[in-house]
Amino acid sequence: MNLPEIFLVGSLWFWLLLVAETILVLILLEWDQGMVATLTFLATLLVLQFLGDVNIYGYVVQHPLTVALGAAGYFALGTVWATAKWWFYVREERAGYDQLRSAFLRVHRLEPQSAMPEGLQHQWQQCLAQAKKNGRRLDVRPLAAGHKAGILRWMSYWPWSFSWTMLRDPVRKAFLSIYHNIAEHLQEISDRAFKGVEADLPPEEEIPIANRTDPVLAEFRIDLGLFSPGNTAPQANAPRKPKQG
């Protein structure tokens, strides 16, 4: 029994199938469903094999060297893209970390580039925990082993991953990266323009921490009351006292 060849190369149904599979793979990858994406991709190949005029099996048998070279090139490009994607990811996470750290130091009247005082390290850990709890992605010192599934998806589906990354507002990301590099210079311009107004305002040290404002901490939805002197919240890494008796 011969199956009808519906998905002939160049036909309307052929292009509709490719478009539908491309969109479906992108959605599944966005939802971290790599296994399901693989199954749909294999199903598409079977449809083209048995319901179209694409003889995939015959081509593999007749041109094994070409297929092997193509596979090697695919894996090589996938490795390059996964490395680039990981570099962009960790750079973005570090930029978010530095931005929040600078705001935390500013609210304590310290220079943004100064070392974190030992007395504030536990509060800084609480600040990071609160940022993550508020749903703001902040991956500190990301481990490649902890992102194994994602990295493998970037490698396996690099054409889709690359295309989707380029479509997801690359211009905004580029300008955001530029902003992180010039933010300090912009602040210096503002400081020079308003030099001398400190004499018209009460000393900042007299304002309680809970009443101080910072746009970055507000963006991360950080509760400044967490840093108040009267806050008795347990510290995440504080050593436990040994039990007596």
C-alpha positions as CSV (number, residue, x, y, z in Angstrom):
1,M,0.0,0.0,0.0
2,N,1.5,3.3,-1.1
3,L,0.9,6.3,1.2
4,P,-0.1,9.6,-0.4
5,E,2.8,12.0,-0.9
6,I,1.3,15.1,0.5
7,F,4.4,16.9,1.7
8,L,6.3,17.2,-1.6
9,V,9.4,19.5,-1.5
10,G,8.3,23.0,-2.5
11,S,4.6,22.4,-2.0
12,L,2.4,24.4,0.3
13,W,2.0,21.6,2.7
14,F,5.7,21.1,2.9
15,W,6.4,24.7,3.9
16,L,3.5,24.7,6.3
17,L,4.9,21.6,8.0
18,L,8.4,23.2,8.3
19,V,6.9,26.4,9.7
20,A,4.7,24.6,12.2
21,E,7.6,22.4,13.3
22,T,9.9,25.4,13.7
23,I,7.4,27.3,15.8
24,L,6.7,24.2,17.9
25,V,10.4,23.5,18.6
26,L,10.9,27.1,19.6
27,I,8.0,27.0,22.1
28,L,9.1,23.6,23.5
29,L,12.7,24.9,24.0
30,E,11.4,28.0,25.7
31,W,9.4,25.7,28.1
32,D,12.5,23.6,28.7
33,Q,10.9,20.6,27.0
34,G,13.9,19.3,25.0
35,M,12.8,15.7,24.9
36,V,9.4,16.5,23.5
37,A,11.1,18.8,20.9
38,T,13.3,15.9,19.9
39,L,10.3,13.6,19.5
40,T,8.4,16.2,17.3
41,F,11.6,16.7,15.2
42,L,11.9,12.9,14.6
43,A,8.2,12.8,13.8
44,T,8.6,15.5,11.2
45,L,11.5,13.5,9.5
46,L,9.3,10.4,9.4
47,V,6.5,12.4,7.8
48,L,8.8,13.7,5.2
49,Q,10.2,10.2,4.6
50,F,6.9,8.4,4.2
51,L,4.4,11.2,3.2
52,G,6.8,13.2,1.0
53,D,9.4,12.8,-1.6
54,V,12.4,13.3,0.8
55,N,14.3,10.0,0.9
56,I,16.3,10.7,4.1
57,Y,17.2,7.0,4.7
58,G,18.4,6.5,1.1
59,Y,20.6,9.7,1.3
60,V,22.2,8.5,4.5
61,V,23.0,5.1,3.0
62,Q,24.4,6.5,-0.3
63,H,26.3,9.4,1.1
64,P,27.7,8.3,4.5
65,L,30.8,10.6,4.3
66,T,28.8,13.7,3.5
67,V,26.4,12.9,6.3
68,A,29.3,12.3,8.8
69,L,31.0,15.6,7.8
70,G,27.7,17.5,8.1
71,A,27.0,16.0,11.5
72,A,30.6,17.0,12.6
73,G,30.0,20.5,11.4
74,Y,26.7,20.7,13.1
75,F,28.2,19.5,16.5
76,A,31.1,22.0,16.1
77,L,28.8,24.9,15.4
78,G,26.6,23.8,18.3
79,T,29.6,23.8,20.6
80,V,30.6,27.3,19.5
81,W,27.1,28.6,20.0
82,A,26.7,27.0,23.5
83,T,30.0,28.6,24.6
84,A,28.9,32.0,23.3
85,K,25.4,31.6,24.9
86,W,26.9,30.7,28.2
87,W,29.3,33.7,28.0
88,F,26.4,36.1,27.4
89,Y,24.4,34.5,30.3
90,V,27.1,34.7,32.9
91,R,28.0,38.3,31.8
92,E,24.4,39.3,32.2
93,E,24.1,37.7,35.6
94,R,27.3,39.4,36.8
95,A,26.0,42.8,35.6
96,G,22.9,42.3,37.7
97,Y,24.9,41.3,40.7
98,D,27.2,44.3,40.4
99,Q,24.3,46.6,40.0
100,L,22.5,45.3,43.1
101,R,25.8,45.3,45.1
102,S,26.5,48.9,44.2
103,A,23.0,50.0,45.3
104,F,23.4,48.0,48.6
105,L,26.7,49.8,49.4
106,R,25.3,53.2,48.4
107,V,22.4,52.8,50.8
108,H,24.9,52.2,53.5
109,R,26.8,55.4,52.5
110,L,29.8,53.4,51.0
111,E,31.5,53.8,47.7
112,P,30.0,51.4,45.1
113,Q,33.5,49.9,44.3
114,S,34.6,49.5,47.9
115,A,35.1,46.1,49.5
116,M,32.1,44.6,51.3
117,P,32.6,45.2,55.1
118,E,32.5,42.0,57.1
119,G,29.7,43.4,59.3
120,L,27.4,43.8,56.2
121,Q,28.2,40.4,54.6
122,H,25.2,38.6,56.2
123,Q,22.9,41.4,55.3
124,W,24.2,41.3,51.7
125,Q,23.4,37.5,51.7
126,Q,19.9,38.3,52.9
127,C,19.5,40.9,50.1
128,L,20.5,38.4,47.5
129,A,18.0,35.9,48.9
130,Q,15.3,38.5,48.9
131,A,16.0,39.4,45.3
132,K,15.7,35.7,44.3
133,K,12.5,35.3,46.4
134,N,10.9,38.2,44.6
135,G,11.2,36.3,41.3
136,R,14.1,38.3,40.0
137,R,16.6,36.0,38.3
138,L,20.0,36.5,39.9
139,D,22.3,33.5,39.5
140,V,25.5,34.2,41.6
141,R,28.5,32.2,40.4
142,P,26.5,30.0,38.1
143,L,27.7,26.4,37.8
144,A,27.9,24.9,34.3
145,A,26.9,21.5,35.9
146,G,23.7,23.1,37.2
147,H,22.8,24.2,33.7
148,K,23.7,21.0,31.9
149,A,20.2,20.5,30.4
150,G,20.0,24.0,29.1
151,I,23.6,23.9,27.6
152,L,22.8,20.6,25.9
153,R,19.7,22.2,24.4
154,W,21.7,25.1,23.1
155,M,24.1,22.7,21.5
156,S,21.5,20.3,20.1
157,Y,19.1,22.9,18.7
158,W,21.6,25.7,18.0
159,P,19.9,26.9,14.8
160,W,16.6,27.4,16.7
161,S,18.4,28.8,19.8
162,F,20.5,31.2,17.7
163,S,17.5,32.4,15.7
164,W,15.3,32.9,18.8
165,T,18.1,34.8,20.6
166,M,18.5,37.1,17.7
167,L,14.8,37.7,17.5
168,R,14.3,38.4,21.3
169,D,15.1,42.1,21.3
170,P,18.8,42.0,20.6
171,V,18.9,45.8,20.3
172,R,17.6,46.3,23.8
173,K,20.2,43.8,25.2
174,A,23.0,45.6,23.3
175,F,22.0,49.0,24.7
176,L,21.6,47.5,28.2
177,S,25.1,46.2,28.0
178,I,26.3,49.7,26.9
179,Y,24.4,51.3,29.8
180,H,26.1,49.1,32.4
181,N,29.5,50.3,31.0
182,I,28.7,54.0,31.0
183,A,26.4,54.2,34.1
184,E,29.2,55.3,36.4
185,H,30.3,58.0,34.0
186,L,26.7,59.3,33.7
187,Q,26.5,59.4,37.5
188,E,29.7,61.4,37.7
189,I,28.1,64.0,35.4
190,S,25.0,64.2,37.7
191,D,27.2,64.5,40.8
192,R,29.2,67.4,39.2
193,A,26.0,69.2,38.2
194,F,24.5,69.0,41.7
195,K,27.7,69.6,43.6
196,G,27.1,71.8,46.7
197,V,23.4,71.0,47.3
198,E,24.5,68.8,50.3
199,A,24.6,72.0,52.4
200,D,20.9,72.6,51.7
201,L,19.8,69.2,52.9
202,P,20.1,67.3,56.2
203,P,23.0,64.9,56.5
204,E,22.2,61.6,54.8
205,E,23.6,59.7,57.8
206,E,20.7,60.9,59.9
207,I,18.1,59.3,57.6
208,P,17.2,55.8,58.8
209,I,18.1,53.1,56.4
210,A,14.5,52.0,56.1
211,N,13.6,55.5,54.8
212,R,16.4,55.8,52.3
213,T,15.6,55.3,48.6
214,D,17.5,53.7,45.8
215,P,16.1,53.0,42.3
216,V,18.0,49.8,41.9
217,L,16.8,48.3,45.2
218,A,13.3,49.4,44.3
219,E,13.7,47.6,40.9
220,F,14.8,44.4,42.7
221,R,11.9,45.0,45.2
222,I,14.3,44.9,48.2
223,D,12.8,45.8,51.6
224,L,15.1,48.4,53.1
225,G,13.7,47.6,56.5
226,L,15.7,44.4,56.3
227,F,18.8,46.5,56.9
228,S,17.5,48.5,59.8
229,P,19.6,48.2,63.0
230,G,16.6,46.8,64.9
231,N,16.1,44.0,62.4
232,T,16.5,40.7,64.2
233,A,16.0,38.4,61.2
234,P,18.2,35.3,61.4
235,Q,21.3,35.4,59.3
236,A,21.6,32.7,56.7
237,N,25.1,31.6,57.4
238,A,25.4,32.6,61.0
239,P,27.2,29.8,63.0
240,R,24.9,27.8,65.3
241,K,25.7,27.7,69.0
242,P,26.5,24.2,70.2
243,K,23.9,22.6,72.4
244,Q,24.7,22.4,76.1
245,G,24.2,19.4,78.2
